[in-house]
Amino acid sequence: MTALPTETDVVVVGGGLAGLAAARRLHRAGTPWFLVEAADRLGGRVATDAVDGYLIDRGFQVVNTAYPRQAALVDLAALELGLLTQGVLVRRGGAGHRMVHPLRDPLGVARTIVTGLADAAQLGRLGRAPGPVGDLSRAAGAERISSVGRAFDRIRLAGLAARCATYPVRRLLAAPELTAELELRRAGLSDRIVEELLRPFFSGVLGERELSTSSRVLAMVIRSFARGRVGLPAAGMAALPAAVAAPLPASLIAPGVPAVSVHAGRVVTPAGTIRCRAVLVATDPGTASRLLPGLGEVRLNRLTTYYHSTVEPPLDEPILLLDGDRRGIVANTVVLSRAAPTYAPAGRHLVATSVAGPDVPPEPVVRAELARLYGCPVHDWEHLTTVSVAGALPATPPPQGRLRKPVALGAGIFVAGDHRATPSAQGALASGWRAAGAILRHLGS
């Protein structure tokens, strides 16, 4: 175990993305620092376990290439990202409906609009719905691209994405703050596209199905998806915090050393007390509230991911499949190994299925949903594990204001984490970087 110093300028408590980003800035400034982490590894909630040739992330997570603080700290090319397909596939009424990325494939949007108008005319003549597609993996030619929402929905959704992608952040944050659901309704989107596409999609991103998240957080989420690509590192999501930590000296990091208490000018651990000029608590929200009682409790959203292994992949591409039938059990499912083959051993594929909210359905219930969603038998799929993270993301209902909660608490004590910004890797990294800047000002560095 790394020996603890008796004193230093700054003690960073927590080796997740926020703590590591702060350490990077302190190290660059030449300010003496030391980091303690309760777990025996770095990364916090971003973790990967290697199990029998599979890479099992701590829940379904992705790297978004549009995150600016991440790009400033990490060489994304070195992560060897396997990118997911742009757009999503929605299962509705026994058919698969492809929804293209509204900004990256404008011709695709036009095709969905034209096809939607043609479908409406055709259905009006026939008086019946199109037949089922069946097995999505063999239905590329038969996939429908128009029946989720209406033509005006796709135009308005593209407009919303364009505004979030191109407007200055300050303008987005100056808009009236509503819930995410009310914001989608205010954008003129129909109940149909909200329920069949947007609710399942954003529930997997935000960890809640009610869409009670602040509209300002929603705008930042849409902005990141509109401006970037999402993918999986070849070595699993743990490669992200490892890349952030790579330039830091190992001698200044003590894994397996929790902070028992935090006070102005010192941090108490089971291995000894470290005296300091400033303390940064960059832990999960629950631990932060325990160490800093005046911080207040942070409500957390749960995400549960079911990992299955199969010989034959149910889809031939790494596209996010959503449940458009409004059953409200599965948020999304995706064949991870189609994006990153390293996630599964040779001859096998890894499927990750996410469920949002406090309830954790039994695996057989989720398996039955997967058979319906993919339209193929799943009885021979092997259930590898279920990862349920009660504190996957901090809840961010209105009001969130400018999305930057204070990081300086007074008396040389600071706090960082995605609960002080947006619930994302970008929020954690940016918060840690901002807190380190406040510490440097406090120290007069």
DAGIVEN-V742661 format. One line per field, one symbol per residue. ss: DSSP state (H for helix, E for strand, - for the rest). phi: phi as a letter, one per 40 degrees, with the letter a starting at -180 (. if undefined). psi: psi as a letter, one per 20 degrees, with the letter a starting at -180 (. if undefined). A space follows every 50 residues. Layout:
ss: ???
phi: ???
psi: ???
This chain:
ss: ------E--EEEE---HHHHHHHHHHHHH---EEEEE----------EEE E--EEEE-----EE---HHHHHH--HHHH--EE----EEEEE--EEEEE- -----HHHHHHHHHHHHHHHHHHHHH---------HHH-----E------ HHHHHHHHHHHHHHHH--HHHH------EHHHHHHH----HHHHHHHHHH HHHHHH------EEHHHHHHHHHHHHH--EEE-----HHHHHHHH----H HHEEE---EEEEE--EEEE--EEEE--EEEE---HHHHHHH-HHH----E EEEEEEEEEE---------EEEE--------EEEEHHHH-HHH-----EE EEEEEE------HHHHHHHHHHHH-------EEEEEEEEEEEEE--E--- -------EEE--EEE--HHH----HHHHHHHHHHHHHHHHHHH--
phi: .cccccaacbbcbhbccccccccdcccccgcdaabbbcccachgccabbc bfgbbbccgcbbcbccccccccbbcccccfccccccgbbbcafgbcbcbc ccbcbcccccccccccccccccccccgacccccgcccbbdccdcbbcbgb dccccccccccccccbcddccccccdcbcdcccccccgccdcccccbccc cccccbgaccfccdcccdccccdccccbbbabcdcgcccccccccdcccc cbbbcgbcccabbcgabcbcchbbcacabbcbbcdccccccbdccgcbcb bcbbbbbbbaccccbcacbcbbcccgcgcccaaacccccbdccacdgbbb bbbbbbhccbccddccccccccccgacbccccccabbbbcbcaccbcccb gcgbcdbcbgfgbbbaiccbabcacccccccccccccccccccgc
psi: qpppqhqrgpppopkahghhgghgggghijpprpppphrjrrhcioqppo oliqooqmroqrppiioghghhhpohhiimpoqqpprrppopkjqpopor phhimhhhggghgghghggggghhghkrqqrqhcohikkghipqjijoar ghghghghggggghhhqqghhhiiqppargghghhhijqrhghghhghgh ghhhhijqiiljqqhhgghhgggghhiaqqapqhjrhihghhhhigipph ijpnqjnqpgqprojqpprhjrppqrhqpoolaqhghghghmhihqqppq qppppppqqqgppiqjqmqppqojjkhkfpgrqqnhihgnhiiqrpjrqp pppqpqrhpnqqghghghhhhggikqqjhjqpogrpooohlgqpqmrqpi cjjnqqioiqkjprqrriijcqnrhgggghggghhhghghhhik.
